[in-house]
Amino acid sequence: MKNFRKLFTGFLCLSFGSLALVSCIKSTPVALQGVADVIIQDMKTDAGIKYGIVIYASANYDIASVKVTAPGTPGKIYQLSATSNKTQFVYTPQASDYTTDMPVKGDYSIEMVTVAGETLNGKDVVGDEKLTPIVIMTATMSSQSLKTTWDKVTGASAYVVKLYSANKADLLYSSNYLSADAVDFQFSSSSSGWAYGVSPVANTDYVVELIAIKVETGVTVDQANNLQFITTDSKTIKWE
């Protein structure tokens, strides 16, 4: 499993995997493989835009722990947490973790330990590129269909539209990666992209989230799995 395409648990729930981690044990019948990505994300506050780190990791065997160490002496350590899928771990920053300064750039060291005791090691390079904050212009319902519009963000490589429960505890729907030229997206209860067994309920509040994505500089292959920065905006809507 070189990367993972969709993940309906965790914070961002996109299939982010930037680097293949290398196993220290060679005797596994099916080769142990893992991926991870360290991504900068913005947050809008009354004091201005702040920035934090989001980290995703996945493997083809159950994971016991994932530790990421930032550049520096000593480098800040990020401990990832398991999602409902034991092969996928995530680090989601709290509001207090965001700062007005961009996270330190450079090589982030990654150590993944599986339940079986095998260790994967790798690095992910984080740059200092960022995007202007994205803004939802409109999010309107018509005949059980939700249309979201926005202005293009300079430098964005792609966009994603998601729908959450009202408290954002559950991701219910995710679009595929949308073109860098896209300025709107529409989906309905019959569209592909819903979590298994999920259908929207009329007259119920949901949160639509819009994400703009910047791919790491210089990456021309497998761009969807090499992400540098994401900017998000959200709005509560009533499904009608």
C-alpha positions in Angstrom: 0.0 0.0 0.0 2.0 3.0 -1.3 -0.6 5.5 -0.3 -4.2 5.8 0.7 -6.9 7.7 -1.3 -9.7 8.4 1.1 -9.9 8.4 4.9 -13.3 9.1 6.6 -11.8 9.6 10.1 -9.5 12.2 11.6 -9.3 15.9 11.0 -8.6 16.5 7.4 -9.4 13.1 6.2 -7.7 13.4 2.8 -5.4 10.7 1.6 -2.1 12.5 2.4 1.0 10.4 2.1 4.2 12.0 1.0 7.1 9.6 1.5 7.6 5.9 1.6 9.1 4.8 4.9 11.7 2.1 4.9 11.4 -1.0 7.1 14.3 -2.0 9.4 13.2 -5.7 9.2 13.5 -7.6 5.9 11.9 -10.9 6.8 8.2 -9.8 6.7 6.3 -12.2 4.2 4.4 -9.2 2.8 6.7 -6.2 2.7 5.9 -3.6 5.3 5.2 -0.3 3.7 4.1 3.1 5.1 3.5 6.6 4.1 3.4 9.9 6.0 3.0 13.6 5.3 3.7 16.7 7.4 1.4 19.6 6.2 1.1 23.2 7.3 -2.5 24.5 7.8 -3.8 27.9 8.6 -6.5 29.0 11.1 -8.4 32.3 11.0 -8.5 34.2 14.4 -9.5 37.6 15.6 -5.7 38.3 15.9 -5.1 37.3 12.3 -4.0 34.2 10.5 -2.1 31.5 12.5 -0.4 28.4 11.4 -0.1 24.8 12.7 1.1 21.4 11.6 -1.1 18.5 10.6 0.5 15.0 10.2 -0.9 11.8 8.6 0.7 8.3 8.6 -0.5 5.0 7.2 0.9 1.5 6.8 -0.3 -1.9 5.5 -0.1 -3.4 9.0 -1.6 -2.2 12.3 0.4 0.7 13.8 1.4 0.9 17.5 2.9 4.4 17.4 4.1 7.2 15.2 6.5 9.9 16.3 7.6 12.9 14.2 10.5 15.1 15.2 10.8 18.7 13.8 14.2 20.2 12.8 16.2 22.0 15.5 18.0 21.2 18.7 16.0 19.9 20.4 13.3 19.5 17.7 9.7 19.5 18.8 8.2 16.1 19.0 4.7 15.2 17.6 3.0 12.0 18.8 0.3 10.9 16.4 -2.9 9.2 17.6 -4.8 6.3 16.1 -7.9 6.8 14.1 -10.7 4.2 14.1 -8.5 2.3 11.5 -5.4 1.0 13.3 -3.4 1.3 10.1 -3.9 5.1 10.0 -2.6 7.6 12.6 -3.0 11.4 12.7 -1.8 14.5 14.6 -4.3 17.3 14.8 -3.3 20.6 16.4 -5.3 22.2 19.1 -6.3 25.9 18.7 -3.5 26.8 21.2 -0.9 25.0 19.0 -1.4 27.5 16.2 1.0 30.5 16.1 1.5 33.6 14.0 4.8 32.3 12.9 5.0 29.6 10.2 6.3 26.2 11.5 10.0 25.6 11.3 11.0 24.4 7.8 13.4 21.6 7.0 13.5 17.8 7.4 10.9 16.3 9.8 12.1 12.8 11.0 9.4 10.1 11.1 9.4 6.9 13.2 6.6 4.4 12.8 6.4 1.3 15.0 3.9 -1.5 14.1 2.0 -3.6 16.6 4.3 -6.5 15.5 7.3 -4.5 16.6 8.7 -3.5 13.2 10.0 0.0 12.8 9.7 2.3 9.7 11.9 5.4 9.4 11.8 8.3 7.0 11.8 12.1 6.5 9.5 14.7 5.0 10.7 18.1 3.9 8.6 21.0 4.9 9.1 24.4 3.1 7.9 27.9 3.9 5.4 28.4 1.0 1.8 29.2 2.0 -1.5 30.3 0.4 -3.8 33.3 1.0 -6.7 32.2 3.2 -9.6 30.7 1.2 -13.1 32.1 1.7 -16.5 30.4 0.9 -18.4 33.0 -1.2 -21.7 31.1 -1.2 -23.0 27.8 0.0 -26.6 27.3 -1.2 -29.1 24.5 -1.3 -31.5 23.8 -4.1 -33.5 20.6 -4.6 -31.4 18.5 -2.3 -28.2 19.7 -3.9 -25.5 21.9 -2.3 -23.5 24.3 -4.4 -20.4 26.0 -3.0 -18.5 28.8 -4.7 -15.2 30.6 -4.1 -12.6 32.8 -5.6 -9.5 31.2 -6.9 -6.5 31.2 -4.6 -3.3 32.1 -6.3 -0.8 29.2 -6.1 -3.4 26.6 -5.2 -2.9 23.2 -6.8 -6.3 21.8 -6.1 -9.5 22.2 -4.0 -11.6 19.8 -2.0 -15.2 20.2 -0.6 -16.3 18.2 2.4 -19.5 17.9 4.5 -19.4 17.2 8.2 -22.0 16.7 10.9 -23.0 19.9 12.7 -20.4 19.5 15.4 -17.7 18.4 12.9 -17.3 15.1 14.7 -18.1 13.0 11.6 -16.9 13.5 8.0 -19.9 12.5 5.8 -18.9 13.5 2.3 -15.7 14.3 0.4 -15.2 15.4 -3.2 -12.2 14.2 -5.2 -9.4 16.7 -5.8 -10.9 19.5 -7.9 -8.9 21.4 -10.6 -6.9 24.5 -9.7 -9.2 26.4 -12.0 -12.4 25.4 -10.2 -14.4 28.1 -8.6 -17.5 26.1 -7.6 -18.7 22.6 -6.8 -22.1 21.0 -6.5 -23.2 17.6 -5.1 -26.4 15.9 -4.0 -27.5 13.0 -2.0 -27.0 10.7 -5.0 -23.4 11.9 -5.8 -20.4 9.6 -5.2 -18.2 10.5 -2.3 -20.5 9.8 0.7 -19.2 7.8 3.6 -20.6 4.2 3.6 -24.3 4.1 4.7 -24.6 7.9 5.0 -27.4 10.0 3.5 -28.2 13.6 4.3 -31.3 14.3 6.3 -33.7 17.1 5.3 -33.9 20.1 7.6 -30.7 19.1 9.4 -27.7 21.3 10.0 -24.3 20.3 8.5 -20.9 22.0 8.1 -19.5 22.4 4.6 -15.7 22.8 4.5 -13.7 24.2 1.5 -10.0 23.4 1.3 -7.3 24.8 -1.0 -4.2 22.7 -1.4 -0.6 23.6 -2.3 1.7 20.8 -3.5 5.3 20.8 -2.4 7.6 22.9 -4.6 9.3 20.9 -7.4 7.0 17.9 -7.2 5.8 16.8 -10.6 4.9 13.1 -9.9 2.3 11.9 -7.4 1.4 15.4 -6.4 -1.7 14.4 -4.5 0.6 12.7 -2.0 3.1 15.5 -1.6 1.4 18.4 0.1 2.9 21.6 1.6 0.1 23.7 2.7 -3.7 23.8 3.1 -6.1 26.6 3.9 -9.7 26.0 4.9 -13.0 27.8 5.4 -16.3 26.4 6.7 -19.9 27.4 6.9 -23.0 25.8 8.6 -25.8 25.0 6.1 -29.3 23.4 6.5 -29.9 20.5 4.1 -33.1 21.2 2.1 
